[in-house]
Amino acid sequence: MKFIKITYLVVFLTAIFLSSCTSTKTEPTQTSSTGTCYLTVMARGEYDELSVSSFSTSLISKFHKRVIEPPASGISSTEECVYEVRVDSREFTTLVTISGKDLNTSGDSKASGNEGLQESILRALYNGLSSKREEICQSYGEKLVECGVDHKKLEKKLKDVLDVEEKQLQEEIRLLEQDVNTIRQDRLRIEKERNAEIQRQKDEATKKREEERRISREKEEKRKQEELARKRAELKKKQEEKERIRRIEELRIQKEKLEREREENERRRLEEERKQREFEEKGYVPYDIRIRGLIGSSSS
């Protein structure tokens, strides 16, 4: 038995020695000698690094420089052409920051999902590459307000974003209301059980423990109520903003209608003046003017 243990020990040490020898023969870290730059990614929030890397590689390579993912062996410490893309998503906003030797810029978006990620990267490139703005707008003009998007489409997009945010707030409020009701029921149940336990045992340790639980639930309930009030205030603000946009749209429609009526009246007035001049040039007296003259002469 002792011999078998010694044999296992020798085999184990031999394996460690061989692995250490092979590890010293790894290839050196690669550097970009062909003009290609590397792209590193850091993502927080709803986005994963694979999606961020895919969008960033495509857009940066198209409008600035060709970038690729780092090799498995790593990047040399002397490598200069490295771009870092950071993505942070929180509170209905996606923020993208691009850092490199010749490009340091950022962009944000209120949209969510892949649309928000793409819009943020495009806005960052638009802000940092002034010479490429026309090309960016030609390819992705509908994504950026800076490219002169149609105001009606912009208002529709803003309304859609507000609708999504409103639905999210309503869902959060519904869940918070459920939490508040559940906590209140738990607190009442705990108080009832505490009173029953006190009546049964009069145990000081039990009373102290139940009191701590009651205080904890009261604090939790208060915190949830405060959060609920804050969410309701946010929802009210979103609804007011939506109503303001609706009123602005109504005023714009009324203004256009009044302008069309004014133009029609002006056109009719000019047409009547033109006809009057033609009658005067030809020596004709309009029928209504002749009638007014006859009435005037008979009254005199």
C-alpha positions as a Python dict, from the first residue, in 0.01 Angstrom:
ca = {
    (1, 'M'): (0, 0, 0),
    (2, 'K'): (284, 235, 91),
    (3, 'F'): (454, 155, -240),
    (4, 'I'): (138, 244, -433),
    (5, 'K'): (114, 583, -259),
    (6, 'I'): (481, 656, -341),
    (7, 'T'): (416, 559, -706),
    (8, 'Y'): (119, 799, -728),
    (9, 'L'): (331, 1077, -575),
    (10, 'V'): (610, 1026, -831),
    (11, 'V'): (362, 1030, -1121),
    (12, 'F'): (199, 1349, -988),
    (13, 'L'): (530, 1533, -949),
    (14, 'T'): (639, 1420, -1298),
    (15, 'A'): (317, 1562, -1450),
    (16, 'I'): (371, 1897, -1275),
    (17, 'F'): (729, 1912, -1401),
    (18, 'L'): (629, 1836, -1762),
    (19, 'S'): (347, 2095, -1760),
    (20, 'S'): (587, 2361, -1629),
    (21, 'C'): (832, 2278, -1905),
    (22, 'T'): (572, 2301, -2179),
    (23, 'S'): (435, 2629, -2042),
    (24, 'T'): (776, 2794, -2088),
    (25, 'K'): (752, 2730, -2463),
    (26, 'T'): (441, 2943, -2527),
    (27, 'E'): (448, 3181, -2819),
    (28, 'P'): (526, 3548, -2750),
    (29, 'T'): (238, 3795, -2740),
    (30, 'Q'): (140, 3929, -3081),
    (31, 'T'): (164, 4286, -3203),
    (32, 'S'): (-21, 4446, -3490),
    (33, 'S'): (242, 4481, -3760),
    (34, 'T'): (-5, 4509, -4050),
    (35, 'G'): (-171, 4839, -3952),
    (36, 'T'): (-465, 4665, -3790),
    (37, 'C'): (-570, 4789, -3445),
    (38, 'Y'): (-710, 4590, -3155),
    (39, 'L'): (-1040, 4649, -2978),
    (40, 'T'): (-1105, 4581, -2609),
    (41, 'V'): (-1454, 4595, -2459),
    (42, 'M'): (-1597, 4654, -2114),
    (43, 'A'): (-1977, 4637, -2066),
    (44, 'R'): (-2203, 4700, -1769),
    (45, 'G'): (-2581, 4681, -1744),
    (46, 'E'): (-2802, 4506, -1996),
    (47, 'Y'): (-2539, 4451, -2266),
    (48, 'D'): (-2293, 4164, -2298),
    (49, 'E'): (-1941, 4209, -2427),
    (50, 'L'): (-2004, 3993, -2736),
    (51, 'S'): (-2278, 4226, -2868),
    (52, 'V'): (-2075, 4538, -2784),
    (53, 'S'): (-1769, 4395, -2960),
    (54, 'S'): (-1971, 4303, -3270),
    (55, 'F'): (-2130, 4649, -3315),
    (56, 'S'): (-1810, 4838, -3222),
    (57, 'T'): (-1585, 4638, -3455),
    (58, 'S'): (-1821, 4690, -3750),
    (59, 'L'): (-1879, 5063, -3703),
    (60, 'I'): (-1525, 5167, -3603),
    (61, 'S'): (-1377, 4967, -3893),
    (62, 'K'): (-1623, 5128, -4135),
    (63, 'F'): (-1577, 5492, -4036),
    (64, 'H'): (-1230, 5513, -3875),
    (65, 'K'): (-979, 5226, -3870),
    (66, 'R'): (-992, 4850, -3907),
    (67, 'V'): (-1005, 4688, -3564),
    (68, 'I'): (-1007, 4323, -3457),
    (69, 'E'): (-1041, 4136, -3131),
    (70, 'P'): (-718, 4071, -2935),
    (71, 'P'): (-550, 3733, -2998),
    (72, 'A'): (-575, 3457, -2742),
    (73, 'S'): (-207, 3508, -2653),
    (74, 'G'): (-278, 3867, -2549),
    (75, 'I'): (-158, 4211, -2660),
    (76, 'S'): (201, 4326, -2628),
    (77, 'S'): (266, 4598, -2372),
    (78, 'T'): (432, 4799, -2650),
    (79, 'E'): (121, 4788, -2870),
    (80, 'E'): (5, 5145, -2941),
    (81, 'C'): (-298, 5093, -3164),
    (82, 'V'): (-559, 4978, -2913),
    (83, 'Y'): (-912, 5112, -2880),
    (84, 'E'): (-1117, 5061, -2566),
    (85, 'V'): (-1499, 5069, -2577),
    (86, 'R'): (-1688, 5106, -2249),
    (87, 'V'): (-2067, 5066, -2230),
    (88, 'D'): (-2277, 5159, -1929),
    (89, 'S'): (-2655, 5114, -1925),
    (90, 'R'): (-2865, 5256, -1643),
    (91, 'E'): (-3194, 5445, -1590),
    (92, 'F'): (-3316, 5429, -1952),
    (93, 'T'): (-2982, 5564, -2086),
    (94, 'T'): (-2701, 5386, -2272),
    (95, 'L'): (-2359, 5559, -2258),
    (96, 'V'): (-2068, 5455, -2484),
    (97, 'T'): (-1711, 5582, -2441),
    (98, 'I'): (-1440, 5514, -2703),
    (99, 'S'): (-1077, 5571, -2602),
    (100, 'G'): (-767, 5541, -2820),
    (101, 'K'): (-453, 5714, -2936),
    (102, 'D'): (-630, 5937, -3189),
    (103, 'L'): (-994, 5902, -3080),
    (104, 'N'): (-1150, 5993, -2746),
    (105, 'T'): (-1524, 6044, -2763),
    (106, 'S'): (-1857, 5942, -2616),
    (107, 'G'): (-2224, 5916, -2714),
    (108, 'D'): (-2553, 5823, -2549),
    (109, 'S'): (-2902, 5705, -2636),
    (110, 'K'): (-3242, 5682, -2468),
    (111, 'A'): (-3334, 5374, -2666),
    (112, 'S'): (-3286, 5023, -2527),
    (113, 'G'): (-3156, 4695, -2667),
    (114, 'N'): (-2942, 4672, -2980),
    (115, 'E'): (-3099, 4991, -3120),
    (116, 'G'): (-2978, 5193, -2821),
    (117, 'L'): (-2631, 5033, -2839),
    (118, 'Q'): (-2593, 5107, -3211),
    (119, 'E'): (-2721, 5463, -3174),
    (120, 'S'): (-2479, 5533, -2886),
    (121, 'I'): (-2176, 5406, -3082),
    (122, 'L'): (-2281, 5605, -3392),
    (123, 'R'): (-2327, 5921, -3185),
    (124, 'A'): (-1983, 5873, -3028),
    (125, 'L'): (-1822, 5838, -3373),
    (126, 'Y'): (-2024, 6137, -3502),
    (127, 'N'): (-1899, 6350, -3209),
    (128, 'G'): (-1537, 6237, -3241),
    (129, 'L'): (-1493, 6219, -3622),
    (130, 'S'): (-1597, 6554, -3770),
    (131, 'S'): (-1460, 6458, -4114),
    (132, 'K'): (-1682, 6147, -4124),
    (133, 'R'): (-2011, 6306, -4019),
    (134, 'E'): (-2150, 6332, -4371),
    (135, 'E'): (-2065, 5966, -4439),
    (136, 'I'): (-2219, 5859, -4108),
    (137, 'C'): (-2538, 6053, -4185),
    (138, 'Q'): (-2559, 5904, -4535),
    (139, 'S'): (-2545, 5550, -4392),
    (140, 'Y'): (-2733, 5594, -4063),
    (141, 'G'): (-2908, 5930, -4087),
    (142, 'E'): (-3233, 5791, -3952),
    (143, 'K'): (-3057, 5687, -3630),
    (144, 'L'): (-2917, 6028, -3530),
    (145, 'V'): (-3101, 6352, -3457),
    (146, 'E'): (-2784, 6539, -3544),
    (147, 'C'): (-2822, 6435, -3909),
    (148, 'G'): (-3145, 6633, -3945),
    (149, 'V'): (-3409, 6368, -3891),
    (150, 'D'): (-3766, 6458, -3985),
    (151, 'H'): (-3928, 6633, -3689),
    (152, 'K'): (-4243, 6427, -3721),
    (153, 'K'): (-4041, 6105, -3705),
    (154, 'L'): (-3843, 6248, -3414),
    (155, 'E'): (-4163, 6332, -3226),
    (156, 'K'): (-4299, 5984, -3296),
    (157, 'K'): (-3978, 5826, -3172),
    (158, 'L'): (-3987, 6043, -2859),
    (159, 'K'): (-4347, 5942, -2799),
    (160, 'D'): (-4255, 5576, -2843),
    (161, 'V'): (-3970, 5614, -2591),
    (162, 'L'): (-4203, 5789, -2348),
    (163, 'D'): (-4460, 5513, -2393),
    (164, 'V'): (-4200, 5246, -2318),
    (165, 'E'): (-4072, 5434, -2013),
    (166, 'E'): (-4429, 5489, -1895),
    (167, 'K'): (-4507, 5117, -1925),
    (168, 'Q'): (-4187, 5030, -1740),
    (169, 'L'): (-4271, 5272, -1461),
    (170, 'Q'): (-4625, 5138, -1439),
    (171, 'E'): (-4491, 4782, -1412),
    (172, 'E'): (-4240, 4887, -1144),
    (173, 'I'): (-4517, 5065, -954),
    (174, 'R'): (-4738, 4755, -977),
    (175, 'L'): (-4459, 4536, -841),
    (176, 'L'): (-4381, 4787, -566),
    (177, 'E'): (-4748, 4801, -467),
    (178, 'Q'): (-4749, 4423, -446),
    (179, 'D'): (-4434, 4434, -232),
    (180, 'V'): (-4587, 4696, -3),
    (181, 'N'): (-4906, 4492, 39),
    (182, 'T'): (-4708, 4173, 102),
    (183, 'I'): (-4485, 4346, 354),
    (184, 'R'): (-4785, 4498, 530),
    (185, 'Q'): (-4955, 4158, 550),
    (186, 'D'): (-4632, 4000, 677),
    (187, 'R'): (-4594, 4274, 936),
    (188, 'L'): (-4951, 4228, 1058),
    (189, 'R'): (-4904, 3852, 1068),
    (190, 'I'): (-4578, 3889, 1259),
    (191, 'E'): (-4741, 4125, 1508),
    (192, 'K'): (-5026, 3882, 1558),
    (193, 'E'): (-4789, 3591, 1609),
    (194, 'R'): (-4574, 3800, 1842),
    (195, 'N'): (-4871, 3891, 2058),
    (196, 'A'): (-4980, 3527, 2071),
    (197, 'E'): (-4628, 3417, 2161),
    (198, 'I'): (-4602, 3678, 2433),
    (199, 'Q'): (-4932, 3567, 2578),
    (200, 'R'): (-4819, 3202, 2575),
    (201, 'Q'): (-4467, 3223, 2709),
    (202, 'K'): (-4374, 3572, 2831),
    (203, 'D'): (-4024, 3503, 2708),
    (204, 'E'): (-3806, 3814, 2708),
    (205, 'A'): (-3572, 3679, 2444),
    (206, 'T'): (-3862, 3597, 2216),
    (207, 'K'): (-4016, 3941, 2266),
    (208, 'K'): (-3686, 4108, 2181),
    (209, 'R'): (-3641, 3900, 1864),
    (210, 'E'): (-3997, 3965, 1747),
    (211, 'E'): (-3959, 4337, 1816),
    (212, 'E'): (-3648, 4349, 1600),
    (213, 'R'): (-3835, 4170, 1321),
    (214, 'R'): (-4125, 4415, 1350),
    (215, 'I'): (-3893, 4718, 1335),
    (216, 'S'): (-3712, 4568, 1036),
    (217, 'R'): (-4038, 4515, 849),
    (218, 'E'): (-4155, 4869, 931),
    (219, 'K'): (-3831, 5013, 793),
    (220, 'E'): (-3863, 4799, 481),
    (221, 'E'): (-4224, 4908, 435),
    (222, 'K'): (-4127, 5275, 472),
    (223, 'R'): (-3847, 5237, 219),
    (224, 'K'): (-4078, 5071, -32),
    (225, 'Q'): (-4341, 5341, 17),
    (226, 'E'): (-4083, 5613, -45),
    (227, 'E'): (-3968, 5435, -361),
    (228, 'L'): (-4330, 5396, -468),
    (229, 'A'): (-4391, 5769, -421),
    (230, 'R'): (-4082, 5849, -626),
    (231, 'K'): (-4188, 5621, -909),
    (232, 'R'): (-4535, 5773, -912),
    (233, 'A'): (-4380, 6119, -937),
    (234, 'E'): (-4167, 6000, -1231),
    (235, 'L'): (-4475, 5855, -1399),
    (236, 'K'): (-4665, 6183, -1353),
    (237, 'K'): (-4375, 6375, -1503),
    (238, 'K'): (-4366, 6144, -1808),
    (239, 'Q'): (-4741, 6179, -1854),
    (240, 'E'): (-4718, 6560, -1832),
    (241, 'E'): (-4441, 6558, -2092),
    (242, 'K'): (-4654, 6342, -2319),
    (243, 'E'): (-4951, 6579, -2277),
    (244, 'R'): (-4729, 6878, -2354),
    (245, 'I'): (-4617, 6718, -2680),
    (246, 'R'): (-4979, 6647, -2769),
    (247, 'R'): (-5079, 7013, -2709),
    (248, 'I'): (-4789, 7137, -2917),
    (249, 'E'): (-4900, 6908, -3202),
    (250, 'E'): (-5259, 7041, -3180),
    (251, 'L'): (-5137, 7401, -3189),
    (252, 'R'): (-4920, 7324, -3491),
    (253, 'I'): (-5216, 7170, -3677),
    (254, 'Q'): (-5438, 7472, -3593),
    (255, 'K'): (-5167, 7708, -3711),
    (256, 'E'): (-5133, 7524, -4043),
    (257, 'K'): (-5511, 7532, -4091),
    (258, 'L'): (-5528, 7909, -4027),
    (259, 'E'): (-5240, 7969, -4265),
    (260, 'R'): (-5413, 7768, -4538),
    (261, 'E'): (-5737, 7967, -4486),
    (262, 'R'): (-5546, 8295, -4499),
    (263, 'E'): (-5371, 8191, -4821),
    (264, 'E'): (-5707, 8089, -4976),
    (265, 'N'): (-5867, 8422, -4884),
    (266, 'E'): (-5571, 8612, -5022),
    (267, 'R'): (-5588, 8411, -5343),
    (268, 'R'): (-5960, 8491, -5384),
    (269, 'R'): (-5901, 8860, -5316),
    (270, 'L'): (-5626, 8877, -5579),
    (271, 'E'): (-5850, 8690, -5826),
    (272, 'E'): (-6131, 8941, -5773),
    (273, 'E'): (-5893, 9235, -5818),
    (274, 'R'): (-5762, 9078, -6140),
    (275, 'K'): (-6113, 9037, -6279),
    (276, 'Q'): (-6198, 9394, -6178),
    (277, 'R'): (-5894, 9525, -6365),
    (278, 'E'): (-5987, 9323, -6674),
    (279, 'F'): (-6341, 9468, -6665),
    (280, 'E'): (-6203, 9820, -6631),
    (281, 'E'): (-5953, 9773, -6914),
    (282, 'K'): (-6229, 9644, -7148),
    (283, 'G'): (-6477, 9913, -7046),
    (284, 'Y'): (-6720, 9668, -6890),
    (285, 'V'): (-6904, 9742, -6575),
    (286, 'P'): (-6966, 9438, -6356),
    (287, 'Y'): (-7326, 9336, -6306),
    (288, 'D'): (-7324, 9402, -5933),
    (289, 'I'): (-7182, 9753, -5988),
    (290, 'R'): (-7454, 9828, -6249),
    (291, 'I'): (-7721, 9714, -6005),
    (292, 'R'): (-7578, 9938, -5732),
    (293, 'G'): (-7575, 10230, -5980),
    (294, 'L'): (-7937, 10176, -6079),
    (295, 'I'): (-8045, 10157, -5720),
    (296, 'G'): (-7857, 10478, -5641),
    (297, 'S'): (-8006, 10669, -5934),
    (298, 'S'): (-8363, 10560, -5851),
    (299, 'S'): (-8327, 10668, -5491),
    (300, 'S'): (-8196, 11009, -5595),
}
